[in-house]
Amino acid sequence: MIKKNWSFDTLAVHGSEGIDPHTGAVSTPIYQTSTFAFHNSDHGEALFKGEAEGFIYSRISNPTQQCLEREMAFLEGGEAGLAFSSGLGAISALVLTLCRTGDNFVSSNTIYGGTHANFTHFMPRVGIEAREVRATHLDELEAAIDDKTRLIFIETPANPNLDIIDVAGCVRIARKHGIPLAVDNTFASPALQRPLELGAEIVVHSATKYISGHGDTVAGILIGAAELMTRIRKETLTHVGFCISPFNAWLLLRGLKTLSIRMRKHCENAMHVAQYLSFHPKIEKVYYPGLSVHPGHDIARSQMSDFGGMVAFELKGNREDAKHLIDGLELCVSAVSLGDCDTLVCHPASTTHSTYSTEQLVEAGISENMVRISVGIEDPRDICSDLGQALKRIS
Ligand code: 3LM
């Protein structure tokens, strides 16, 4: 029984159906089955026609996956969720369901490099045009819309430079033009930001990151109106086949139980690291929305409850210095991805955002000397002293 007046922290622990009605299991069971028996042939036919409720086959739906989808919908304040084998799978399903050949969609230009490649390399192959704009400038976003625009997609905070986009401002534009707004909420997680409450239609997650929290699975989620989620499941997920496995769905349900406390520690540590770097003589600029000098600080304050665990900075130096710094780290791990308990550090221009051309990197505000840190939950003094010793090695 879900109590609607429970707070976020409580819902994150108890929000899924939890206690299994058949066995009393407190941890959601992993329904490790590909197929489900029909009561009889008429029942099978009714399930296929959508005239009966139940499970058919785990590519279409599965009880562990359904539990995760309901829990994520609760936490984001949406009607329904839809789980995928990866964040990019979720994003592809969204675009491929809402757009047909000849249509376009408008996206912010500072986004995860894999999403950028999906939008600018893959989608044009099926005749769908992505119009990437600087969405921190709302007039540029609105100017890109025409009568073939089927979706507005933004990422905030943005990967990798922590640009903050005004969600309420985008909602006003989306509503004026009758176009759904999707927000990639991966960097914030629902613990810090709930775009549906700000008026967006769809939330996207690379659940690989803070939802999992332990760097042990790749997964994606969409949350939105039940009708739209059903449409995406029927039209795209089922036919294209990027379903989540029951085991991975279970890992995410386990991750969600500690989401609130993990996010508090990530935010606290990231602020500590951002302040430490701000005073370091070898650092040109620090990007963290929690710093009052960040251009998106006021918007972040109004749409987020805290500023997240991601920090980026520019070295006084070049691309090689940035890579050299990462090679000198002893505690922080040189790796892509984010949201893990371990601090992960990467050089976006040569890794996560290597899908951008040199000009696109400049337009998106991703410099060659930028380093991105996914601040983990270790003791922040150890993280800072590791960064300090690696900085010392840079001439
Ligand atoms: C990364 N990001 O290191 P998956 N949306 C956002 C993301 O950051 C990502 C996705 C979607 C990184 C992955 S780079 C090889 C590793 C904001 C992924 C895509 O399909 O679950 O990876 O999500 O920045």
Residues whose N, C-alpha, C, O or C-beta is under 5 A from the ligand:
A	BS01	3LM	S86 G87 L88 G89 Y112 N159 D184 T186 S206 T208 V218 A219 V336 S337 L338 T352
